[in-house]
Amino acid sequence: PNPCGIYGRYYFPYYPDASRFIQCDQTGVFWIRKCAPGTIFDPKIEVCNYPPVVVETGKK
């Protein structure tokens, strides 16, 4: 399902691959993006970060 536009947010985790995330634009179009090597998506701050810093949050 497309999460864009529902929550007023532009970045979402991409489960089950923590090294990827969903990026939305203002029209509801989305892309699956890849984090830089060695990083995973941190849903708390909505950017890619190093794994020891990212605290696992439950799936939405």
Phi, psi and omega in degrees: 000151181272114181278351186295138176086342184281319189252358183070023179241163183241352181229134182221151174296150175247102181273141009262011185259103183292345179274004178234162177210164178259130176244128180253153170254181185290345180265358180096002176282142180229157177229149172263118184252157179251136175289162175298153180307135178085001179239161176227161182287131178254102184294339181292320181247002174059039173217167175280144185212169179285139186310320180297339182273331185281126176264127180299132172243156181292158176293147178265000000 
